[in-house]
Amino acid sequence: MPKIYYDGEIKILDHGKWQEWIWPCGFKHREGEIPEEEQHLFYQRYNPQAGRITHRSSLGSLIELAQKRQRQEE
């Protein structure tokens, strides 16, 4: 059974060889010797494409947009 601590609203679980921080928004951070089954769960759900922002515009259209915004600011 992990030891539970609180740092403000952040819940800290001390599992002995590894610790886990849980924020109120649901973000989790783990540090230490994380068990293999925890690592497998993380990498099963890992989707590197989900966090990437892709621009589908051409360089010319991005330059035009920047110039248009500069003109509006003046």
Distance bins in CASP14 RR format, pairs under 12 A and 6 or more apart:
PFRMAT RR
TARGET T0000
AUTHOR 0000-0000-0000
RMODE 2
METHOD distances of the structure
MODEL  1
1 13 0 0 0 0 1 0 0 0 0 0 0
1 14 0 0 0 0 0 1 0 0 0 0 0
1 15 0 0 0 0 1 0 0 0 0 0 0
1 16 0 0 0 0 0 1 0 0 0 0 0
2 11 0 0 0 0 0 1 0 0 0 0 0
2 12 0 0 0 0 1 0 0 0 0 0 0
2 13 1 0 1 0 0 0 0 0 0 0 0
2 14 1 0 1 0 0 0 0 0 0 0 0
2 15 1 0 1 0 0 0 0 0 0 0 0
2 16 1 0 0 1 0 0 0 0 0 0 0
2 17 0 0 0 0 0 1 0 0 0 0 0
2 18 0 0 0 0 1 0 0 0 0 0 0
2 19 0 0 0 0 1 0 0 0 0 0 0
2 20 1 0 0 1 0 0 0 0 0 0 0
2 21 0 0 0 0 0 1 0 0 0 0 0
2 22 0 0 0 0 0 1 0 0 0 0 0
2 30 0 0 0 0 0 1 0 0 0 0 0
2 35 0 0 0 0 0 1 0 0 0 0 0
3 11 0 0 0 0 0 1 0 0 0 0 0
3 12 0 0 0 0 1 0 0 0 0 0 0
3 13 1 0 0 1 0 0 0 0 0 0 0
3 14 1 0 1 0 0 0 0 0 0 0 0
3 15 0 0 0 0 1 0 0 0 0 0 0
3 16 1 0 0 1 0 0 0 0 0 0 0
3 19 0 0 0 0 1 0 0 0 0 0 0
3 20 0 0 0 0 0 1 0 0 0 0 0
4 10 0 0 0 0 0 1 0 0 0 0 0
4 11 1 0 0 1 0 0 0 0 0 0 0
4 12 1 0 0 1 0 0 0 0 0 0 0
4 13 1 0 1 0 0 0 0 0 0 0 0
4 14 1 0 0 1 0 0 0 0 0 0 0
4 15 0 0 0 0 0 1 0 0 0 0 0
4 19 0 0 0 0 0 1 0 0 0 0 0
4 20 0 0 0 0 0 1 0 0 0 0 0
4 21 0 0 0 0 0 1 0 0 0 0 0
4 22 0 0 0 0 1 0 0 0 0 0 0
5 11 1 0 0 1 0 0 0 0 0 0 0
5 12 1 0 1 0 0 0 0 0 0 0 0
5 13 1 0 0 1 0 0 0 0 0 0 0
5 14 1 0 0 1 0 0 0 0 0 0 0
5 15 0 0 0 0 0 1 0 0 0 0 0
5 19 0 0 0 0 1 0 0 0 0 0 0
5 20 0 0 0 0 0 1 0 0 0 0 0
5 21 0 0 0 0 1 0 0 0 0 0 0
5 22 0 0 0 0 0 1 0 0 0 0 0
6 12 1 0 0 1 0 0 0 0 0 0 0
6 13 0 0 0 0 0 1 0 0 0 0 0
6 14 0 0 0 0 0 1 0 0 0 0 0
6 21 0 0 0 0 0 1 0 0 0 0 0
6 22 0 0 0 0 0 1 0 0 0 0 0
6 23 0 0 0 0 0 1 0 0 0 0 0
6 24 0 0 0 0 0 1 0 0 0 0 0
7 13 0 0 0 0 0 1 0 0 0 0 0
7 14 0 0 0 0 0 1 0 0 0 0 0
7 19 0 0 0 0 0 1 0 0 0 0 0
7 21 0 0 0 0 1 0 0 0 0 0 0
7 22 0 0 0 0 0 1 0 0 0 0 0
7 23 0 0 0 0 0 1 0 0 0 0 0
7 24 0 0 0 0 0 1 0 0 0 0 0
8 21 0 0 0 0 0 1 0 0 0 0 0
8 22 0 0 0 0 0 1 0 0 0 0 0
8 23 0 0 0 0 0 1 0 0 0 0 0
8 24 0 0 0 0 1 0 0 0 0 0 0
9 21 0 0 0 0 0 1 0 0 0 0 0
9 22 0 0 0 0 1 0 0 0 0 0 0
9 23 1 0 0 1 0 0 0 0 0 0 0
9 24 1 0 1 0 0 0 0 0 0 0 0
9 25 0 0 0 0 1 0 0 0 0 0 0
9 26 0 0 0 0 0 1 0 0 0 0 0
9 27 0 0 0 0 0 1 0 0 0 0 0
10 19 0 0 0 0 0 1 0 0 0 0 0
10 20 0 0 0 0 0 1 0 0 0 0 0
10 21 1 0 1 0 0 0 0 0 0 0 0
10 22 1 0 0 1 0 0 0 0 0 0 0
10 23 1 0 1 0 0 0 0 0 0 0 0
10 24 1 0 0 1 0 0 0 0 0 0 0
10 25 0 0 0 0 0 1 0 0 0 0 0
10 26 0 0 0 0 0 1 0 0 0 0 0
10 27 0 0 0 0 1 0 0 0 0 0 0
10 28 0 0 0 0 0 1 0 0 0 0 0
10 29 0 0 0 0 1 0 0 0 0 0 0
11 19 0 0 0 0 0 1 0 0 0 0 0
11 20 0 0 0 0 1 0 0 0 0 0 0
11 21 1 0 0 1 0 0 0 0 0 0 0
11 22 1 0 1 0 0 0 0 0 0 0 0
11 23 0 0 0 0 1 0 0 0 0 0 0
11 24 0 0 0 0 1 0 0 0 0 0 0
11 25 0 0 0 0 0 1 0 0 0 0 0
11 26 0 0 0 0 1 0 0 0 0 0 0
11 27 0 0 0 0 0 1 0 0 0 0 0
11 28 0 0 0 0 1 0 0 0 0 0 0
11 29 0 0 0 0 0 1 0 0 0 0 0
12 18 0 0 0 0 0 1 0 0 0 0 0
12 19 1 0 0 1 0 0 0 0 0 0 0
12 20 1 0 0 1 0 0 0 0 0 0 0
12 21 1 0 1 0 0 0 0 0 0 0 0
12 22 1 0 0 1 0 0 0 0 0 0 0
12 23 0 0 0 0 0 1 0 0 0 0 0
12 28 0 0 0 0 0 1 0 0 0 0 0
12 29 0 0 0 0 1 0 0 0 0 0 0
12 30 0 0 0 0 0 1 0 0 0 0 0
12 31 0 0 0 0 0 1 0 0 0 0 0
13 19 1 0 0 1 0 0 0 0 0 0 0
13 20 1 0 1 0 0 0 0 0 0 0 0
13 21 1 0 0 1 0 0 0 0 0 0 0
13 22 1 0 0 1 0 0 0 0 0 0 0
13 28 0 0 0 0 1 0 0 0 0 0 0
13 29 0 0 0 0 0 1 0 0 0 0 0
13 30 0 0 0 0 1 0 0 0 0 0 0
13 31 0 0 0 0 0 1 0 0 0 0 0
13 38 0 0 0 0 0 1 0 0 0 0 0
14 20 0 0 0 0 1 0 0 0 0 0 0
14 21 0 0 0 0 0 1 0 0 0 0 0
14 30 0 0 0 0 0 1 0 0 0 0 0
14 31 0 0 0 0 0 1 0 0 0 0 0
14 32 0 0 0 0 0 1 0 0 0 0 0
15 21 0 0 0 0 0 1 0 0 0 0 0
15 30 0 0 0 0 1 0 0 0 0 0 0
15 31 0 0 0 0 0 1 0 0 0 0 0
15 32 0 0 0 0 1 0 0 0 0 0 0
15 33 0 0 0 0 1 0 0 0 0 0 0
15 34 0 0 0 0 1 0 0 0 0 0 0
15 35 0 0 0 0 1 0 0 0 0 0 0
15 38 0 0 0 0 1 0 0 0 0 0 0
16 31 0 0 0 0 0 1 0 0 0 0 0
16 32 0 0 0 0 1 0 0 0 0 0 0
16 33 0 0 0 0 1 0 0 0 0 0 0
16 34 0 0 0 0 0 1 0 0 0 0 0
16 35 0 0 0 0 0 1 0 0 0 0 0
17 30 0 0 0 0 0 1 0 0 0 0 0
17 31 0 0 0 0 0 1 0 0 0 0 0
17 32 1 0 0 1 0 0 0 0 0 0 0
17 33 1 0 1 0 0 0 0 0 0 0 0
17 34 0 0 0 0 1 0 0 0 0 0 0
17 35 0 0 0 0 1 0 0 0 0 0 0
17 38 0 0 0 0 0 1 0 0 0 0 0
18 29 0 0 0 0 0 1 0 0 0 0 0
18 30 1 0 0 1 0 0 0 0 0 0 0
18 31 1 0 0 1 0 0 0 0 0 0 0
18 32 1 0 1 0 0 0 0 0 0 0 0
18 33 1 0 1 0 0 0 0 0 0 0 0
18 34 1 0 1 0 0 0 0 0 0 0 0
18 35 1 0 0 1 0 0 0 0 0 0 0
18 36 0 0 0 0 0 1 0 0 0 0 0
18 38 0 0 0 0 1 0 0 0 0 0 0
18 39 0 0 0 0 0 1 0 0 0 0 0
19 28 0 0 0 0 0 1 0 0 0 0 0
19 29 0 0 0 0 1 0 0 0 0 0 0
19 30 1 0 0 1 0 0 0 0 0 0 0
19 31 1 0 1 0 0 0 0 0 0 0 0
19 32 1 0 0 1 0 0 0 0 0 0 0
19 33 0 0 0 0 0 1 0 0 0 0 0
19 34 0 0 0 0 1 0 0 0 0 0 0
20 26 0 0 0 0 0 1 0 0 0 0 0
20 27 0 0 0 0 0 1 0 0 0 0 0
20 28 1 0 0 1 0 0 0 0 0 0 0
20 29 1 0 0 1 0 0 0 0 0 0 0
20 30 1 0 1 0 0 0 0 0 0 0 0
20 31 1 0 0 1 0 0 0 0 0 0 0
20 32 0 0 0 0 1 0 0 0 0 0 0
20 34 0 0 0 0 1 0 0 0 0 0 0
20 35 0 0 0 0 0 1 0 0 0 0 0
20 38 0 0 0 0 1 0 0 0 0 0 0
20 42 0 0 0 0 0 1 0 0 0 0 0
21 27 0 0 0 0 1 0 0 0 0 0 0
21 28 1 0 0 1 0 0 0 0 0 0 0
21 29 1 0 1 0 0 0 0 0 0 0 0
21 30 1 0 0 1 0 0 0 0 0 0 0
21 31 1 0 0 1 0 0 0 0 0 0 0
21 32 0 0 0 0 0 1 0 0 0 0 0
22 28 1 0 1 0 0 0 0 0 0 0 0
22 29 0 0 0 0 1 0 0 0 0 0 0
22 30 0 0 0 0 1 0 0 0 0 0 0
23 29 0 0 0 0 1 0 0 0 0 0 0
28 34 0 0 0 0 0 1 0 0 0 0 0
28 38 0 0 0 0 0 1 0 0 0 0 0
28 41 0 0 0 0 0 1 0 0 0 0 0
28 42 0 0 0 0 1 0 0 0 0 0 0
28 45 0 0 0 0 0 1 0 0 0 0 0
29 42 0 0 0 0 0 1 0 0 0 0 0
30 38 1 0 0 1 0 0 0 0 0 0 0
30 39 0 0 0 0 1 0 0 0 0 0 0
30 41 0 0 0 0 0 1 0 0 0 0 0
30 42 0 0 0 0 1 0 0 0 0 0 0
31 38 0 0 0 0 0 1 0 0 0 0 0
32 38 0 0 0 0 0 1 0 0 0 0 0
32 39 0 0 0 0 0 1 0 0 0 0 0
33 39 0 0 0 0 0 1 0 0 0 0 0
34 40 0 0 0 0 0 1 0 0 0 0 0
34 41 0 0 0 0 0 1 0 0 0 0 0
34 42 0 0 0 0 1 0 0 0 0 0 0
34 43 0 0 0 0 0 1 0 0 0 0 0
35 41 0 0 0 0 1 0 0 0 0 0 0
35 42 0 0 0 0 0 1 0 0 0 0 0
36 42 0 0 0 0 0 1 0 0 0 0 0
36 43 0 0 0 0 0 1 0 0 0 0 0
37 43 0 0 0 0 0 1 0 0 0 0 0
37 44 0 0 0 0 0 1 0 0 0 0 0
38 44 0 0 0 0 0 1 0 0 0 0 0
38 45 0 0 0 0 0 1 0 0 0 0 0
39 45 0 0 0 0 0 1 0 0 0 0 0
39 46 0 0 0 0 0 1 0 0 0 0 0
40 46 0 0 0 0 0 1 0 0 0 0 0
55 61 0 0 0 0 1 0 0 0 0 0 0
55 62 1 0 0 1 0 0 0 0 0 0 0
55 65 0 0 0 0 0 1 0 0 0 0 0
56 62 0 0 0 0 0 1 0 0 0 0 0
57 63 0 0 0 0 1 0 0 0 0 0 0
57 64 0 0 0 0 1 0 0 0 0 0 0
57 65 1 0 0 1 0 0 0 0 0 0 0
57 66 0 0 0 0 0 1 0 0 0 0 0
58 64 0 0 0 0 1 0 0 0 0 0 0
58 65 0 0 0 0 0 1 0 0 0 0 0
59 65 0 0 0 0 0 1 0 0 0 0 0
59 66 0 0 0 0 0 1 0 0 0 0 0
60 66 0 0 0 0 1 0 0 0 0 0 0
60 67 0 0 0 0 1 0 0 0 0 0 0
60 68 0 0 0 0 0 1 0 0 0 0 0
61 67 0 0 0 0 0 1 0 0 0 0 0
61 68 0 0 0 0 0 1 0 0 0 0 0
62 68 0 0 0 0 0 1 0 0 0 0 0
62 69 0 0 0 0 0 1 0 0 0 0 0
63 69 0 0 0 0 0 1 0 0 0 0 0
63 70 0 0 0 0 0 1 0 0 0 0 0
64 70 0 0 0 0 0 1 0 0 0 0 0
64 71 0 0 0 0 0 1 0 0 0 0 0
65 71 0 0 0 0 0 1 0 0 0 0 0
65 72 0 0 0 0 0 1 0 0 0 0 0
66 72 0 0 0 0 0 1 0 0 0 0 0
66 73 0 0 0 0 0 1 0 0 0 0 0
67 73 0 0 0 0 0 1 0 0 0 0 0
67 74 0 0 0 0 0 1 0 0 0 0 0
68 74 0 0 0 0 0 1 0 0 0 0 0
END
